[in-house]
Amino acid sequence: MLEEALEHLVKGIVEHSDDVQVHARRIRSGRVLEVRVHPDDLGKVIGRGGRTAKALRTVMNALGDGKYVRVDLLDLNEAR
Amino acid sequence: MTEAEKETAKTAPDLAALEQEGEVAADYIEGLLDIADIDGDIDMDVEGDRAVVSVVDVKGGDLVGANGEVLEAIQELTRLAVHRQTGQRSRLMLDIGGYRDRRRTELRDLGTKVAADVKRSGEPKALQPMTPFERKIVHDAVAAAGLRSESEGEEPRRFVVVLPA
């Protein structure tokens, strides 16, 4: 559910919504949601002073049933 | 167009545009509610020069959060979604589960009470940090009580100071 919610929130605010990909993985303390967007949209999902990134993290943690959710924002071509 | 008409065209809120903002916002929020399996009805309205979208009869989930921080985050994202669709910057107001109405009443009471305290003591009084929406309500309540107030500090820690007469 969290991946789907994040994908919906991000797709709604970027220009290249078809390029949005979300992958989830577990870490010891909770979950990591890795969002990849078109390079031109990276600034948009981070926002001025990280405002938009913070808003996304706040909403995802509210939906996460008290478990820690980390949200990583990456450019589509970034290697991990 | 006469000068007066031009003036009206410039200042009158564009109702159709605000309604469109509401539509885009409602779609965005409805999508989120569906995915998160939270029940709620979405009301759309226009108050003055801004679109208002309210999620009412909410069942499940906490989309307001401590001090409304989740609500503010969803509002922020919703404004961006509206901006993407319409190309216009949005000042849309989101409410969830009547939070803003409750907060409005609390803050109005707070502003009135602090104004009375400051009148009595003659000393300025600083309040807790608040969002712009919250500070506006306090400023209005203080003004209604016949005193002045100012905002100090930087966002997100900006706060109201009530000044003695």
gemmi code that builds the backbone of each chain (N, CA, C; Angstrom):
import gemmi

chains = {
    "A": [
        ("MET", (0.824, -1.217, 0.000), (0.000, 0.000, 0.000), (0.855, 1.263, 0.000)),
        ("LEU", (1.946, 1.229, 0.803), (2.776, 2.437, 0.903), (3.410, 2.822, -0.432)),
        ("GLU", (3.895, 1.792, -1.160), (4.514, 2.080, -2.461), (3.505, 2.744, -3.386)),
        ("GLU", (2.289, 2.174, -3.360), (1.253, 2.672, -4.257), (0.867, 4.118, -3.892)),
        ("ALA", (0.767, 4.364, -2.590), (0.408, 5.714, -2.126), (1.484, 6.726, -2.539)),
        ("LEU", (2.732, 6.342, -2.348), (3.832, 7.247, -2.696), (3.884, 7.498, -4.203)),
        ("GLU", (3.666, 6.425, -4.954), (3.665, 6.563, -6.412), (2.580, 7.548, -6.854)),
        ("HIS", (1.398, 7.421, -6.241), (0.294, 8.328, -6.568), (0.656, 9.777, -6.236)),
        ("LEU", (1.207, 9.990, -5.043), (1.538, 11.356, -4.614), (2.585, 11.979, -5.524)),
        ("VAL", (3.603, 11.187, -5.894), (4.685, 11.726, -6.718), (4.220, 11.937, -8.164)),
        ("LYS", (3.497, 10.953, -8.709), (3.034, 11.092, -10.103), (2.203, 12.354, -10.307)),
        ("GLY", (1.454, 12.722, -9.278), (0.590, 13.897, -9.381), (1.334, 15.216, -9.454)),
        ("ILE", (2.604, 15.239, -9.028), (3.302, 16.531, -8.969), (4.446, 16.670, -9.970)),
        ("VAL", (4.771, 15.599, -10.705), (5.882, 15.700, -11.661), (5.382, 15.861, -13.093)),
        ("GLU", (6.277, 16.281, -13.969), (5.926, 16.419, -15.386), (5.934, 15.064, -16.094)),
        ("HIS", (6.950, 14.257, -15.770), (7.106, 12.967, -16.458), (6.567, 11.851, -15.568)),
        ("SER", (5.223, 11.768, -15.467), (4.653, 10.830, -14.494), (4.872, 9.369, -14.897)),
        ("ASP", (5.056, 9.111, -16.201), (5.280, 7.725, -16.632), (6.640, 7.188, -16.199)),
        ("ASP", (7.538, 8.105, -15.858), (8.885, 7.679, -15.470), (9.026, 7.388, -13.974)),
        ("VAL", (7.951, 7.597, -13.224), (8.057, 7.418, -11.766), (8.073, 5.932, -11.404)),
        ("GLN", (9.082, 5.535, -10.641), (9.173, 4.152, -10.169), (9.392, 4.151, -8.664)),
        ("VAL", (8.677, 3.266, -7.984), (8.872, 3.146, -6.540), (9.203, 1.699, -6.203)),
        ("HIS", (10.284, 1.509, -5.455), (10.632, 0.168, -4.978), (10.726, 0.201, -3.468)),
        ("ALA", (10.234, -0.873, -2.853), (10.289, -0.934, -1.394), (11.245, -2.026, -0.970)),
        ("ARG", (11.956, -1.795, 0.100), (12.721, -2.884, 0.705), (12.705, -2.715, 2.215)),
        ("ARG", (12.999, -3.811, 2.891), (12.993, -3.779, 4.353), (14.378, -3.505, 4.865)),
        ("ILE", (14.450, -2.735, 5.917), (15.691, -2.617, 6.659), (15.345, -2.974, 8.100)),
        ("ARG", (16.362, -3.074, 8.919), (16.134, -3.535, 10.274), (15.140, -2.660, 11.040)),
        ("SER", (15.264, -1.346, 10.875), (14.437, -0.443, 11.671), (13.094, -0.113, 11.017)),
        ("GLY", (12.847, -0.651, 9.819), (11.576, -0.328, 9.162), (11.636, -0.617, 7.677)),
        ("ARG", (11.196, 0.367, 6.893), (11.153, 0.162, 5.454), (11.780, 1.329, 4.702)),
        ("VAL", (12.313, 1.022, 3.530), (12.834, 2.075, 2.662), (12.001, 2.091, 1.384)),
        ("LEU", (11.520, 3.253, 1.020), (10.851, 3.409, -0.258), (11.761, 4.248, -1.138)),
        ("GLU", (12.155, 3.622, -2.249), (13.082, 4.288, -3.148), (12.287, 4.791, -4.350)),
        ("VAL", (12.291, 6.100, -4.517), (11.532, 6.700, -5.624), (12.496, 7.167, -6.690)),
        ("ARG", (12.250, 6.747, -7.920), (13.064, 7.246, -9.029), (12.187, 8.086, -9.948)),
        ("VAL", (12.712, 9.256, -10.303), (11.973, 10.152, -11.193), (12.872, 10.608, -12.330)),
        ("HIS", (12.270, 11.144, -13.347), (13.000, 11.739, -14.468), (13.956, 12.807, -13.915)),
        ("PRO", (15.184, 12.889, -14.466), (16.152, 13.861, -13.939), (15.586, 15.290, -13.846)),
        ("ASP", (14.748, 15.666, -14.800), (14.172, 17.022, -14.774), (13.198, 17.225, -13.619)),
        ("ASP", (12.724, 16.142, -13.048), (11.721, 16.240, -11.975), (12.323, 16.135, -10.578)),
        ("LEU", (13.608, 15.822, -10.498), (14.208, 15.595, -9.175), (14.090, 16.841, -8.280)),
        ("GLY", (14.369, 17.991, -8.876), (14.253, 19.236, -8.112), (12.842, 19.462, -7.608)),
        ("LYS", (11.881, 19.082, -8.426), (10.479, 19.267, -8.067), (10.072, 18.404, -6.869)),
        ("VAL", (10.527, 17.151, -6.825), (10.122, 16.285, -5.712), (10.907, 16.596, -4.429)),
        ("ILE", (12.027, 17.296, -4.577), (12.759, 17.716, -3.382), (12.187, 19.042, -2.866)),
        ("GLY", (11.951, 19.980, -3.797), (11.348, 21.260, -3.425), (12.344, 22.224, -2.820)),
        ("ARG", (11.926, 23.468, -2.677), (12.813, 24.491, -2.131), (13.125, 24.181, -0.664)),
        ("GLY", (14.427, 24.065, -0.385), (14.831, 23.748, 0.989), (14.383, 22.369, 1.442)),
        ("GLY", (14.056, 21.499, 0.476), (13.631, 20.144, 0.835), (12.191, 20.050, 1.326)),
        ("ARG", (11.432, 21.098, 1.087), (10.037, 21.155, 1.560), (9.168, 20.024, 1.063)),
        ("THR", (9.283, 19.742, -0.242), (8.411, 18.728, -0.829), (8.827, 17.342, -0.356)),
        ("ALA", (10.151, 17.104, -0.283), (10.643, 15.828, 0.229), (10.137, 15.613, 1.654)),
        ("LYS", (10.172, 16.671, 2.444), (9.724, 16.573, 3.829), (8.222, 16.244, 3.892)),
        ("ALA", (7.443, 16.890, 3.033), (5.996, 16.629, 3.008), (5.728, 15.167, 2.639)),
        ("LEU", (6.455, 14.658, 1.642), (6.270, 13.256, 1.237), (6.608, 12.318, 2.399)),
        ("ARG", (7.686, 12.621, 3.099), (8.113, 11.772, 4.224), (7.090, 11.829, 5.358)),
        ("THR", (6.570, 13.000, 5.617), (5.572, 13.146, 6.691), (4.329, 12.306, 6.389)),
        ("VAL", (3.864, 12.384, 5.141), (2.650, 11.635, 4.797), (2.928, 10.132, 4.834)),
        ("MET", (4.059, 9.707, 4.312), (4.350, 8.272, 4.291), (4.500, 7.721, 5.706)),
        ("ASN", (5.096, 8.491, 6.601), (5.228, 8.006, 7.977), (3.880, 7.967, 8.690)),
        ("ALA", (2.973, 8.860, 8.289), (1.624, 8.829, 8.874), (0.870, 7.581, 8.423)),
        ("LEU", (1.163, 7.113, 7.208), (0.460, 5.936, 6.679), (1.147, 4.640, 7.094)),
        ("GLY", (2.320, 4.758, 7.701), (3.148, 3.576, 7.965), (2.863, 2.824, 9.249)),
        ("ASP", (1.741, 3.057, 9.881), (1.349, 2.313, 11.089), (2.401, 2.353, 12.188)),
        ("GLY", (3.027, 3.493, 12.364), (3.971, 3.626, 13.464), (5.350, 3.046, 13.191)),
        ("LYS", (5.499, 2.324, 12.067), (6.835, 1.814, 11.735), (7.572, 2.862, 10.911)),
        ("TYR", (8.870, 2.931, 11.110), (9.671, 3.928, 10.417), (9.679, 3.686, 8.905)),
        ("VAL", (9.438, 4.736, 8.159), (9.495, 4.652, 6.695), (10.510, 5.675, 6.203)),
        ("ARG", (11.528, 5.184, 5.521), (12.502, 6.105, 4.927), (12.154, 6.298, 3.464)),
        ("VAL", (12.221, 7.535, 3.001), (11.924, 7.806, 1.595), (13.187, 8.351, 0.935)),
        ("ASP", (13.707, 7.616, -0.046), (14.877, 8.077, -0.803), (14.425, 8.560, -2.177)),
        ("LEU", (14.892, 9.737, -2.550), (14.516, 10.301, -3.844), (15.725, 10.266, -4.768)),
        ("LEU", (15.561, 9.617, -5.921), (16.686, 9.450, -6.835), (16.295, 9.784, -8.259)),
        ("ASP", (17.314, 10.135, -9.003), (17.167, 10.336, -10.429), (17.141, 8.943, -11.082)),
        ("LEU", (16.331, 8.810, -12.106), (16.121, 7.556, -12.821), (17.424, 6.836, -13.181)),
        ("ASN", (18.445, 7.625, -13.527), (19.687, 7.028, -14.024), (20.735, 6.790, -12.938)),
        ("GLU", (20.391, 7.199, -11.743), (21.349, 7.066, -10.651), (21.539, 5.598, -10.304)),
        ("ALA", (22.788, 5.188, -10.173), (23.055, 3.794, -9.805), (22.991, 3.653, -8.289)),
        ("ARG", (22.629, 2.494, -7.844), (22.575, 2.237, -6.388), (23.252, 0.942, -6.079)),
    ],
    "B": [
        ("MET", (-13.789, 47.939, -22.312), (-13.847, 47.793, -20.855), (-13.496, 49.126, -20.182)),
        ("THR", (-14.319, 49.581, -19.255), (-13.992, 50.807, -18.523), (-12.904, 50.502, -17.499)),
        ("GLU", (-12.346, 51.561, -16.916), (-11.307, 51.355, -15.894), (-11.864, 50.563, -14.718)),
        ("ALA", (-13.102, 50.909, -14.346), (-13.716, 50.229, -13.191), (-13.879, 48.737, -13.471)),
        ("GLU", (-14.272, 48.412, -14.696), (-14.457, 47.007, -15.049), (-13.125, 46.244, -15.035)),
        ("LYS", (-12.103, 46.958, -15.541), (-10.776, 46.332, -15.547), (-10.342, 46.000, -14.125)),
        ("GLU", (-10.622, 46.940, -13.234), (-10.252, 46.773, -11.836), (-10.963, 45.548, -11.250)),
        ("THR", (-12.243, 45.418, -11.557), (-13.018, 44.280, -11.059), (-12.446, 42.980, -11.614)),
        ("ALA", (-12.123, 42.993, -12.916), (-11.605, 41.783, -13.554), (-10.301, 41.351, -12.906)),
        ("LYS", (-9.533, 42.343, -12.460), (-8.240, 42.038, -11.880), (-8.388, 41.468, -10.461)),
        ("THR", (-9.346, 42.023, -9.705), (-9.418, 41.660, -8.295), (-10.437, 40.561, -7.996)),
        ("ALA", (-11.491, 40.446, -8.839), (-12.515, 39.449, -8.535), (-11.913, 38.065, -8.699)),
        ("PRO", (-12.168, 37.156, -7.746), (-11.626, 35.808, -7.909), (-12.259, 35.133, -9.125)),
        ("ASP", (-11.463, 34.412, -9.841), (-11.951, 33.692, -11.006), (-12.577, 32.392, -10.517)),
        ("LEU", (-13.903, 32.418, -10.398), (-14.627, 31.315, -9.785), (-14.399, 29.997, -10.521)),
        ("ALA", (-14.424, 30.071, -11.859), (-14.237, 28.845, -12.643), (-12.858, 28.237, -12.380)),
        ("ALA", (-11.844, 29.103, -12.279), (-10.486, 28.616, -12.029), (-10.384, 27.989, -10.640)),
        ("LEU", (-11.032, 28.620, -9.664), (-10.988, 28.079, -8.298), (-11.728, 26.749, -8.219)),
        ("GLU", (-12.822, 26.652, -8.966), (-13.554, 25.384, -8.980), (-12.736, 24.290, -9.625)),
        ("GLN", (-11.990, 24.661, -10.670), (-11.113, 23.687, -11.314), (-10.012, 23.227, -10.353)),
        ("GLU", (-9.467, 24.174, -9.593), (-8.477, 23.822, -8.564), (-9.046, 22.768, -7.628)),
        ("GLY", (-10.278, 23.015, -7.190), (-10.959, 22.095, -6.274), (-11.102, 20.708, -6.876)),
        ("GLU", (-11.435, 20.656, -8.164), (-11.608, 19.368, -8.853), (-10.296, 18.579, -8.889)),
        ("VAL", (-9.231, 19.263, -9.287), (-7.925, 18.604, -9.376), (-7.509, 18.103, -7.991)),
        ("ALA", (-7.681, 18.964, -6.995), (-7.303, 18.613, -5.627), (-8.112, 17.417, -5.135)),
        ("ALA", (-9.402, 17.426, -5.419), (-10.275, 16.346, -4.954), (-9.851, 15.009, -5.568)),
        ("ASP", (-9.499, 15.021, -6.853), (-9.036, 13.782, -7.512), (-7.766, 13.250, -6.849)),
        ("TYR", (-6.855, 14.159, -6.585), (-5.556, 13.790, -5.998), (-5.765, 13.168, -4.609)),
        ("ILE", (-6.602, 13.817, -3.805), (-6.827, 13.347, -2.439), (-7.660, 12.071, -2.424)),
        ("GLU", (-8.650, 12.011, -3.304), (-9.477, 10.804, -3.379), (-8.609, 9.593, -3.723)),
        ("GLY", (-7.664, 9.783, -4.640), (-6.739, 8.707, -5.002), (-5.957, 8.223, -3.799)),
        ("LEU", (-5.497, 9.164, -2.996), (-4.735, 8.811, -1.794), (-5.608, 8.044, -0.794)),
        ("LEU", (-6.826, 8.524, -0.583), (-7.737, 7.862, 0.363), (-8.032, 6.431, -0.089)),
        ("ASP", (-8.275, 6.253, -1.389), (-8.572, 4.914, -1.924), (-7.425, 3.959, -1.641)),
        ("ILE", (-6.216, 4.397, -1.960), (-5.050, 3.531, -1.795), (-4.822, 3.213, -0.317)),
        ("ALA", (-4.991, 4.209, 0.539), (-4.740, 4.019, 1.967), (-5.926, 3.362, 2.672)),
        ("ASP", (-6.995, 3.087, 1.909), (-8.182, 2.446, 2.455), (-8.793, 3.270, 3.596)),
        ("ILE", (-8.878, 4.549, 3.389), (-9.505, 5.451, 4.354), (-10.803, 5.958, 3.734)),
        ("ASP", (-11.896, 5.821, 4.514), (-13.190, 6.300, 4.019), (-13.352, 7.773, 4.330)),
        ("GLY", (-13.975, 8.492, 3.418), (-14.259, 9.900, 3.679), (-14.959, 10.498, 2.481)),
        ("ASP", (-15.762, 11.529, 2.733), (-16.405, 12.244, 1.635), (-15.658, 13.544, 1.398)),
        ("ILE", (-15.611, 13.938, 0.139), (-14.873, 15.150, -0.199), (-15.846, 16.264, -0.579)),
        ("ASP", (-15.781, 17.360, 0.168), (-16.597, 18.544, -0.138), (-15.709, 19.600, -0.777)),
        ("MET", (-16.278, 20.292, -1.767), (-15.521, 21.372, -2.399), (-16.274, 22.672, -2.237)),
        ("ASP", (-15.498, 23.740, -2.018), (-16.123, 25.037, -1.784), (-15.143, 26.122, -2.219)),
        ("VAL", (-15.654, 27.343, -2.339), (-14.772, 28.478, -2.565), (-15.042, 29.478, -1.452)),
        ("GLU", (-13.991, 29.857, -0.730), (-14.135, 30.860, 0.332), (-13.303, 32.061, -0.057)),
        ("GLY", (-13.990, 33.155, -0.365), (-13.260, 34.365, -0.789), (-12.495, 34.082, -2.059)),
        ("ASP", (-11.167, 34.173, -1.994), (-10.372, 33.997, -3.203), (-9.601, 32.686, -3.187)),
        ("ARG", (-10.062, 31.737, -2.386), (-9.355, 30.455, -2.435), (-10.308, 29.263, -2.433)),
        ("ALA", (-9.825, 28.195, -3.081), (-10.592, 26.957, -3.121), (-10.392, 26.229, -1.795)),
        ("VAL", (-11.458, 25.617, -1.314), (-11.377, 24.846, -0.080), (-11.855, 23.430, -0.358)),
        ("VAL", (-11.037, 22.459, 0.012), (-11.430, 21.060, -0.134), (-11.419, 20.450, 1.262)),
        ("SER", (-12.542, 19.845, 1.639), (-12.652, 19.260, 2.976), (-12.965, 17.786, 2.876)),
        ("VAL", (-12.206, 16.994, 3.616), (-12.520, 15.572, 3.726), (-13.331, 15.422, 5.005)),
        ("VAL", (-14.577, 14.976, 4.875), (-15.457, 14.867, 6.038), (-15.848, 13.408, 6.257)),
        ("ASP", (-16.385, 13.136, 7.449), (-16.777, 11.768, 7.822), (-15.637, 10.784, 7.587)),
        ("VAL", (-14.463, 11.144, 8.077), (-13.282, 10.318, 7.849), (-13.304, 9.096, 8.777)),
        ("LYS", (-13.094, 7.918, 8.194), (-12.994, 6.701, 8.999), (-11.694, 5.980, 8.680)),
        ("GLY", (-10.874, 5.814, 9.703), (-9.597, 5.122, 9.522), (-8.462, 6.082, 9.246)),
        ("GLY", (-7.267, 5.692, 9.703), (-6.068, 6.490, 9.427), (-6.028, 7.799, 10.197)),
        ("ASP", (-4.829, 8.358, 10.344), (-4.705, 9.694, 10.918), (-4.014, 10.579, 9.899)),
        ("LEU", (-4.813, 11.351, 9.193), (-4.256, 12.223, 8.155), (-4.111, 13.654, 8.653)),
        ("VAL", (-4.246, 13.855, 9.955), (-4.065, 15.201, 10.516), (-2.712, 15.292, 11.219)),
        ("GLY", (-2.458, 14.313, 12.111), (-1.154, 14.271, 12.778), (-1.019, 15.274, 13.900)),
        ("ALA", (0.111, 15.198, 14.610), (0.373, 16.111, 15.718), (0.455, 17.528, 15.178)),
        ("ASN", (-0.298, 18.431, 15.791), (-0.352, 19.836, 15.364), (-0.695, 20.002, 13.883)),
        ("GLY", (-1.409, 19.041, 13.326), (-1.830, 19.173, 11.933), (-0.707, 19.037, 10.924)),
        ("GLU", (0.432, 18.436, 11.344), (1.579, 18.417, 10.423), (1.343, 17.539, 9.195)),
        ("VAL", (0.571, 16.475, 9.366), (0.276, 15.625, 8.206), (-0.696, 16.344, 7.266)),
        ("LEU", (-1.678, 16.990, 7.865), (-2.614, 17.796, 7.072), (-1.876, 18.857, 6.257)),
        ("GLU", (-0.951, 19.559, 6.880), (-0.185, 20.598, 6.170), (0.635, 19.986, 5.024)),
        ("ALA", (1.191, 18.801, 5.280), (1.991, 18.133, 4.245), (1.120, 17.743, 3.055)),
        ("ILE", (-0.062, 17.198, 3.338), (-0.953, 16.807, 2.237), (-1.425, 18.051, 1.480)),
        ("GLN", (-1.682, 19.131, 2.215), (-2.090, 20.375, 1.557), (-0.987, 20.879, 0.621)),
        ("GLU", (0.232, 20.822, 1.097), (1.382, 21.265, 0.303), (1.486, 20.461, -1.001)),
        ("LEU", (1.386, 19.138, -0.880), (1.484, 18.280, -2.063), (0.304, 18.523, -3.006)),
        ("THR", (-0.863, 18.721, -2.421), (-2.056, 18.961, -3.238), (-1.922, 20.256, -4.031)),
        ("ARG", (-1.360, 21.280, -3.390), (-1.145, 22.544, -4.110), (-0.201, 22.345, -5.289)),
        ("LEU", (0.827, 21.517, -5.095), (1.762, 21.240, -6.186), (1.066, 20.478, -7.318)),
        ("ALA", (0.191, 19.546, -6.938), (-0.545, 18.782, -7.956), (-1.453, 19.715, -8.755)),
        ("VAL", (-2.066, 20.670, -8.075), (-2.925, 21.644, -8.764), (-2.076, 22.510, -9.691)),
        ("HIS", (-0.927, 22.934, -9.191), (-0.038, 23.763, -10.000), (0.397, 23.032, -11.264)),
        ("ARG", (0.676, 21.727, -11.130), (1.104, 20.974, -12.311), (-0.004, 20.920, -13.354)),
        ("GLN", (-1.234, 20.717, -12.889), (-2.352, 20.565, -13.824), (-2.810, 21.884, -14.437)),
        ("THR", (-2.800, 22.943, -13.632), (-3.385, 24.200, -14.109), (-2.327, 25.218, -14.521)),
        ("GLY", (-1.077, 25.015, -14.099), (-0.034, 25.995, -14.388), (-0.123, 27.223, -13.486)),
        ("GLN", (-1.109, 27.236, -12.591), (-1.275, 28.379, -11.688), (-0.882, 27.991, -10.272)),
        ("ARG", (-0.226, 28.902, -9.587), (0.071, 28.705, -8.181), (-1.230, 28.644, -7.398)),
        ("SER", (-1.321, 27.701, -6.477), (-2.573, 27.511, -5.762), (-2.448, 27.885, -4.294)),
        ("ARG", (-3.489, 28.498, -3.755), (-3.536, 28.811, -2.316), (-4.607, 27.954, -1.649)),
        ("LEU", (-4.918, 26.874, -2.311), (-5.971, 25.980, -1.851), (-5.840, 25.606, -0.370)),
        ("MET", (-6.979, 25.558, 0.289), (-6.980, 25.150, 1.699), (-7.614, 23.767, 1.811)),
        ("LEU", (-6.907, 22.922, 2.527), (-7.407, 21.567, 2.751), (-7.814, 21.424, 4.213)),
        ("ASP", (-8.941, 20.781, 4.441), (-9.320, 20.441, 5.809), (-9.631, 18.958, 5.864)),
        ("ILE", (-9.304, 18.342, 6.978), (-9.584, 16.922, 7.148), (-10.231, 16.717, 8.511)),
        ("GLY", (-11.411, 16.096, 8.489), (-12.100, 15.758, 9.737), (-12.419, 16.955, 10.613)),
        ("GLY", (-12.614, 18.137, 9.997), (-13.000, 19.326, 10.761), (-11.885, 19.912, 11.608)),
        ("TYR", (-10.636, 19.487, 11.349), (-9.512, 19.950, 12.156), (-9.386, 21.477, 12.148)),
        ("ARG", (-9.497, 22.079, 10.968), (-9.256, 23.522, 10.888), (-10.320, 24.325, 11.640)),
        ("ASP", (-11.561, 23.844, 11.591), (-12.616, 24.552, 12.330), (-12.356, 24.504, 13.830)),
        ("ARG", (-11.961, 23.325, 14.311), (-11.669, 23.184, 15.744), (-10.507, 24.082, 16.143)),
        ("ARG", (-9.486, 24.062, 15.309), (-8.282, 24.845, 15.570), (-8.603, 26.336, 15.553)),
        ("ARG", (-9.462, 26.717, 14.611), (-9.857, 28.120, 14.486), (-10.494, 28.602, 15.801)),
        ("THR", (-11.404, 27.782, 16.343), (-12.075, 28.142, 17.599), (-11.066, 28.248, 18.738)),
        ("GLU", (-10.179, 27.252, 18.831), (-9.158, 27.255, 19.900), (-8.280, 28.502, 19.831)),
        ("LEU", (-7.849, 28.830, 18.612), (-6.907, 29.942, 18.450), (-7.573, 31.289, 18.661)),
        ("ARG", (-8.849, 31.370, 18.281), (-9.591, 32.602, 18.505), (-9.697, 32.836, 20.021)),
        ("ASP", (-10.013, 31.766, 20.749), (-10.109, 31.863, 22.211), (-8.751, 32.233, 22.816)),
        ("LEU", (-7.704, 31.608, 22.294), (-6.354, 31.898, 22.790), (-6.003, 33.373, 22.573)),
        ("GLY", (-6.259, 33.868, 21.355), (-5.958, 35.261, 21.021), (-6.700, 36.219, 21.943)),
        ("THR", (-7.960, 35.934, 22.213), (-8.778, 36.790, 23.074), (-8.233, 36.790, 24.503)),
        ("LYS", (-7.868, 35.598, 24.983), (-7.380, 35.447, 26.347), (-6.023, 36.156, 26.521)),
        ("VAL", (-5.125, 35.938, 25.573), (-3.800, 36.549, 25.686), (-3.904, 38.073, 25.577)),
        ("ALA", (-4.790, 38.560, 24.718), (-4.990, 40.013, 24.603), (-5.425, 40.576, 25.954)),
        ("ALA", (-6.316, 39.865, 26.642), (-6.782, 40.312, 27.969), (-5.620, 40.311, 28.966)),
        ("ASP", (-4.792, 39.253, 28.919), (-3.619, 39.167, 29.821), (-2.670, 40.345, 29.589)),
        ("VAL", (-2.410, 40.632, 28.306), (-1.450, 41.685, 27.966), (-1.997, 43.063, 28.358)),
        ("LYS", (-3.290, 43.242, 28.216), (-3.910, 44.510, 28.640), (-3.703, 44.700, 30.142)),
        ("ARG", (-3.850, 43.609, 30.870), (-3.730, 43.666, 32.322), (-2.275, 43.935, 32.743)),
        ("SER", (-1.354, 43.181, 32.124), (0.052, 43.243, 32.562), (0.827, 44.393, 31.918)),
        ("GLY", (0.398, 44.820, 30.737), (1.146, 45.845, 30.013), (2.452, 45.335, 29.428)),
        ("GLU", (2.670, 44.005, 29.477), (3.898, 43.397, 28.944), (3.569, 42.636, 27.666)),
        ("PRO", (4.484, 42.708, 26.647), (4.258, 41.911, 25.442), (4.323, 40.423, 25.774)),
        ("LYS", (3.602, 39.629, 25.000), (3.630, 38.188, 25.257), (3.831, 37.418, 23.952)),
        ("ALA", (4.815, 36.506, 23.959), (5.113, 35.687, 22.778), (4.387, 34.353, 22.894)),
        ("LEU", (3.838, 33.878, 21.778), (3.133, 32.595, 21.779), (3.999, 31.509, 21.133)),
        ("GLN", (3.495, 30.301, 21.158), (4.184, 29.164, 20.535), (4.280, 29.369, 19.009)),
        ("PRO", (5.264, 28.737, 18.356), (5.307, 28.795, 16.889), (4.029, 28.233, 16.271)),
        ("MET", (3.610, 28.845, 15.191), (2.378, 28.414, 14.514), (2.539, 28.530, 13.004)),
        ("THR", (1.648, 27.857, 12.293), (1.621, 27.973, 10.831), (1.018, 29.336, 10.457)),
        ("PRO", (1.210, 29.770, 9.198), (0.623, 31.058, 8.781), (-0.897, 31.095, 8.996)),
        ("PHE", (-1.564, 30.001, 8.673), (-3.015, 29.899, 8.870), (-3.379, 30.178, 10.325)),
        ("GLU", (-2.602, 29.604, 11.241), (-2.902, 29.747, 12.668), (-2.596, 31.157, 13.172)),
        ("ARG", (-1.479, 31.717, 12.716), (-1.109, 33.059, 13.166), (-2.147, 34.085, 12.744)),
        ("LYS", (-2.659, 33.906, 11.538), (-3.659, 34.844, 11.013), (-4.875, 34.893, 11.939)),
        ("ILE", (-5.314, 33.736, 12.413), (-6.491, 33.684, 13.293), (-6.196, 34.402, 14.611)),
        ("VAL", (-4.993, 34.181, 15.148), (-4.624, 34.833, 16.403), (-4.545, 36.352, 16.209)),
        ("HIS", (-3.885, 36.780, 15.118), (-3.787, 38.225, 14.845), (-5.185, 38.858, 14.783)),
        ("ASP", (-6.095, 38.178, 14.106), (-7.455, 38.712, 13.962), (-8.154, 38.822, 15.313)),
        ("ALA", (-7.969, 37.797, 16.158), (-8.628, 37.804, 17.474), (-8.048, 38.912, 18.353)),
        ("VAL", (-6.723, 39.110, 18.261), (-6.068, 40.157, 19.052), (-6.554, 41.535, 18.589)),
        ("ALA", (-6.652, 41.696, 17.265), (-7.124, 42.968, 16.714), (-8.560, 43.234, 17.160)),
        ("ALA", (-9.376, 42.183, 17.165), (-10.767, 42.336, 17.589), (-10.847, 42.764, 19.051)),
        ("ALA", (-9.825, 42.374, 19.838), (-9.792, 42.759, 21.249), (-9.145, 44.137, 21.437)),
        ("GLY", (-8.748, 44.750, 20.326), (-8.255, 46.133, 20.387), (-6.752, 46.279, 20.602)),
        ("LEU", (-5.988, 45.186, 20.438), (-4.529, 45.290, 20.564), (-3.861, 44.954, 19.234)),
        ("ARG", (-2.530, 45.195, 19.202), (-1.761, 44.862, 18.010), (-0.891, 43.646, 18.282)),
        ("SER", (-0.566, 42.928, 17.202), (0.345, 41.789, 17.350), (1.227, 41.721, 16.115)),
        ("GLU", (2.363, 41.065, 16.284), (3.302, 40.908, 15.178), (3.770, 39.469, 15.122)),
        ("SER", (4.301, 39.080, 13.934), (4.936, 37.764, 13.853), (6.442, 37.952, 13.886)),
        ("GLU", (7.120, 37.087, 14.612), (8.580, 37.130, 14.685), (9.156, 35.741, 14.444)),
        ("GLY", (10.460, 35.691, 14.138), (11.133, 34.414, 13.912), (10.975, 33.950, 12.479)),
        ("GLU", (11.625, 32.834, 12.182), (11.626, 32.300, 10.826), (10.769, 31.044, 10.753)),
        ("GLU", (10.114, 30.857, 9.601), (9.369, 29.612, 9.377), (10.340, 28.442, 9.494)),
        ("PRO", (9.943, 27.306, 10.032), (8.595, 27.004, 10.530), (8.428, 27.320, 12.016)),
        ("ARG", (9.328, 28.158, 12.559), (9.242, 28.467, 13.991), (8.726, 29.882, 14.212)),
        ("ARG", (8.028, 30.431, 13.237), (7.517, 31.792, 13.380), (6.381, 31.828, 14.403)),
        ("PHE", (6.353, 32.890, 15.208), (5.372, 32.957, 16.283), (4.787, 34.367, 16.426)),
        ("VAL", (3.647, 34.421, 17.075), (2.949, 35.694, 17.285), (3.417, 36.331, 18.592)),
        ("VAL", (3.612, 37.637, 18.551), (3.843, 38.390, 19.781), (2.708, 39.399, 19.922)),
        ("VAL", (2.038, 39.350, 21.068), (0.943, 40.295, 21.330), (1.521, 41.491, 22.081)),
        ("LEU", (1.245, 42.694, 21.546), (1.859, 43.909, 22.101), (0.880, 44.682, 22.973)),
        ("PRO", (1.377, 45.289, 24.046), (0.501, 46.113, 24.872), (0.133, 47.397, 24.131)),
        ("ALA", (-0.950, 48.030, 24.523), (-1.426, 49.252, 23.852), (-0.452, 50.405, 24.113)),
    ],
}
model = gemmi.Model(1)
for chain_id, residues in chains.items():
    chain = gemmi.Chain(chain_id)
    for i, (resn, *xyz) in enumerate(residues, 1):
        res = gemmi.Residue()
        res.name, res.seqid = resn, gemmi.SeqId(i, " ")
        for name, pos in zip(("N", "CA", "C"), xyz):
            atom = gemmi.Atom()
            atom.name, atom.element = name, gemmi.Element(name[0])
            atom.pos, atom.b_iso = gemmi.Position(*pos), 0.0
            res.add_atom(atom)
        chain.add_residue(res)
    model.add_chain(chain)
structure = gemmi.Structure()
structure.add_model(model)
structure.setup_entities()
